[in-house]
């Protein structure tokens, strides 16, 4: 994370370092759409390379939602909207190492194309479909924190509190240094350093 390179999140007046790793644990769909819509819009306006991974909506539905918020979608490749399952689970399996490499490549490509920064947001409900390897999601989330030190992609991971179990949500909190609460970004008191979390997590498996 580059603490000297700050970026607007769009839904809060404060700016945060590029590479901030946040979780949005939500139960209110309209609030989710407002926060994520402004996050994506801010990236587009800030000349960042932006990617969205949809699960509960199709890419066309995402575009309709964003234009319904009066967000002007770019005609170039600044914004990409894909299907979460196909992004996270190439070849029908979730392999954390592959997705971590995808993040690195996304950042490297953004800088190569002279974008100011890079940001992503994904709907994480794909992990509830029983896809092989999806039980390694928290392992992946822990390692994301290390990847973002060298490849500072600003990221919001979206978790529906109505779909994930209470124990899963607690683990989500443990792997995200920042959390979004009522539209504000705050330091997460539950966060654990990646290696500490993984030692604890694997001990519970």
C-alpha positions in Angstrom: 0.0 0.0 0.0 1.3 3.4 -1.0 0.4 5.7 1.9 1.6 8.7 -0.1 -0.8 7.9 -3.0 -4.3 8.6 -1.7 -7.5 8.2 -3.6 -11.1 9.2 -3.2 -13.6 6.4 -2.4 -16.5 8.3 -3.7 -19.0 7.6 -0.9 -17.0 9.3 1.9 -15.3 12.7 2.1 -12.1 11.2 3.4 -9.4 9.9 1.0 -7.5 6.7 1.7 -4.2 5.2 0.4 -4.4 3.3 -2.8 -4.3 -0.4 -2.0 -6.8 -0.1 0.9 -8.5 -3.5 1.5 -12.1 -3.1 2.7 -15.0 -5.4 3.4 -18.6 -4.3 3.0 -20.8 -6.6 5.1 -24.4 -5.6 4.3 -28.0 -6.5 4.7 -29.5 -3.5 3.0 -29.3 -3.8 -0.8 -30.0 -0.1 -1.6 -27.2 1.0 0.7 -24.9 -1.5 -0.9 -25.7 -0.2 -4.4 -25.2 3.4 -3.3 -21.8 2.7 -1.7 -20.5 0.5 -4.5 -21.9 2.7 -7.2 -20.1 5.8 -5.9 -16.9 3.7 -5.4 -16.9 2.7 -9.0 -17.8 6.2 -10.2 -14.9 7.7 -8.2 -12.5 5.3 -9.9 -13.8 6.1 -13.3 -13.6 9.9 -12.7 -10.1 9.5 -11.2 -8.8 7.9 -14.3 -8.3 4.6 -12.6 -8.6 1.1 -14.1 -11.8 -0.3 -12.6 -13.1 -3.9 -12.5 -16.3 -5.2 -11.0 -17.1 -8.9 -10.4 -20.8 -9.6 -10.3 -22.6 -12.6 -8.9 -26.2 -11.7 -8.0 -26.5 -9.5 -11.1 -25.6 -10.0 -14.7 -23.1 -7.5 -16.2 -25.9 -5.8 -18.1 -27.9 -5.4 -14.9 -24.8 -3.8 -13.2 -24.6 -1.3 -16.1 -28.3 -0.6 -15.8 -27.9 0.0 -12.0 -24.9 2.3 -12.5 -26.6 4.4 -15.3 -29.6 4.6 -13.1 -27.4 6.4 -10.6 -26.5 8.9 -13.4 -23.0 7.4 -13.6 -21.5 8.0 -17.0 -19.9 4.7 -18.1 -16.7 5.0 -20.1 -16.6 3.8 -23.7 -13.0 2.7 -23.4 -11.7 -0.2 -21.3 -11.4 1.8 -18.1 -14.3 -0.1 -16.6 -14.7 -3.9 -17.0 -17.7 -5.8 -15.6 -17.4 -9.5 -15.4 -19.0 -12.6 -13.8 -17.4 -13.3 -10.4 -17.5 -17.0 -10.7 -15.6 -17.0 -14.0 -13.1 -14.5 -12.6 -12.3 -16.2 -9.3 -12.8 -19.8 -10.5 -11.0 -20.3 -13.8 -11.5 -23.9 -15.0 -14.3 -24.4 -12.5 -12.1 -24.3 -9.4 -11.0 -21.6 -7.0 -7.2 -21.6 -6.7 -6.2 -18.6 -4.4 -2.7 -18.4 -6.0 -4.2 -17.9 -9.5 -6.5 -15.1 -8.3 -3.7 -13.4 -6.4 -1.7 -13.5 -9.6 -4.7 -12.0 -11.4 -4.7 -9.1 -9.0 -1.0 -8.5 -9.6 -1.5 -8.6 -13.3 -4.4 -6.2 -13.1 -2.4 -3.6 -11.3 0.7 -4.1 -13.5 -1.5 -3.7 -16.6 -3.2 -0.6 -15.2 0.2 1.1 -14.6 1.4 0.0 -18.0 -1.6 1.7 -19.6 -0.8 4.9 -17.6 -3.9 4.7 -15.3 -3.5 6.7 -12.1 -4.5 3.7 -9.9 -6.5 0.5 -10.0 -9.6 -0.6 -8.0 -11.9 -3.6 -7.9 -15.0 -4.8 -6.1 -16.5 -8.2 -6.1 -19.7 -9.8 -4.9 -18.4 -12.8 -2.8 -21.6 -14.8 -2.8 -20.1 -17.0 -5.6 -18.2 -18.8 -2.7 -21.5 -20.3 -1.4 -22.1 -22.4 -4.5 -20.0 -25.4 -3.6 -17.4 -24.7 -6.2 -14.2 -26.8 -5.6 -11.6 -24.7 -3.7 -14.1 -22.2 -2.4 -13.4 -23.3 1.1 -10.0 -21.5 0.7 -11.6 -18.1 0.3 -10.5 -16.8 3.7 -6.9 -18.0 2.9 -7.1 -16.0 -0.3 -8.4 -12.9 1.5 -5.6 -13.0 4.1 -2.9 -13.2 1.4 -4.6 -10.3 -0.5 -3.2 -8.0 2.2 0.4 -9.0 1.3 -0.2 -8.6 -2.4 -1.6 -5.1 -2.0 1.6 -3.9 -0.4 3.5 -4.3 -3.7 0.5 -4.1 -6.1 -1.9 -1.5 -4.4 -5.2 -2.3 -6.0 -8.0 -0.6 -3.9 -10.5 -3.2 -3.1 -14.0 -3.7 -1.6 -15.1 -7.2 -1.0 -18.9 -7.5 -0.6 -20.5 -10.0 1.8 -24.2 -10.4 2.2 -24.9 -10.9 6.0 -28.1 -12.7 5.1 -26.3 -15.4 3.2 -23.0 -16.0 5.0 -23.0 -17.6 8.5 -22.0 -15.7 11.6 -18.7 -17.6 11.9 -17.9 -16.8 8.3 -18.6 -13.1 8.8 -16.3 -13.1 11.8 -13.5 -14.5 9.6 -14.3 -11.9 7.0 -13.6 -9.3 9.6 -10.4 -10.9 10.6 -8.9 -10.6 7.1 -9.9 -7.0 6.2 -7.9 -4.2 7.8 -10.7 -1.7 7.0 -14.4 -2.1 7.1 -17.3 0.0 5.8 -20.0 0.9 8.4 -23.0 3.1 7.6 -21.1 4.5 4.6 -17.9 5.3 6.6 -14.6 3.5 6.4 -13.1 2.6 9.7 -10.2 0.7 11.0 -11.3 -2.9 11.7 -10.6 -3.9 15.4 -11.0 -7.6 14.5 -8.2 -7.6 11.8 -5.4 -10.1 12.3 -2.1 -10.2 10.5 -2.2 -12.7 7.6 0.1 -15.3 9.1 -1.6 -15.0 12.5 -5.0 -15.5 11.0 -3.9 -18.4 8.8 -2.3 -20.2 11.8 -5.6 -19.8 13.8 -7.8 -20.6 10.8 -6.0 -23.8 9.8 -6.0 -24.9 13.4 -9.8 -24.8 13.3 -10.1 -26.9 10.2 
